[in-house]
């Protein structure tokens, strides 16, 4: 549980950093891309 919370906090920090440096459309696109990659990896690996 603790490790997952730390990961989530790091992801939020990375997201804030990205949203600060990149335009919102770029962030949205990359989030959708990462989500689709994660779904595909779950489908293929398990």
HELIX and SHEET records of a PDB file:
HELIX    1   1 UNK A    2  UNK A   21  1                                  20    
HELIX    2   2 UNK A   24  UNK A   45  1                                  22    
END                                                                             
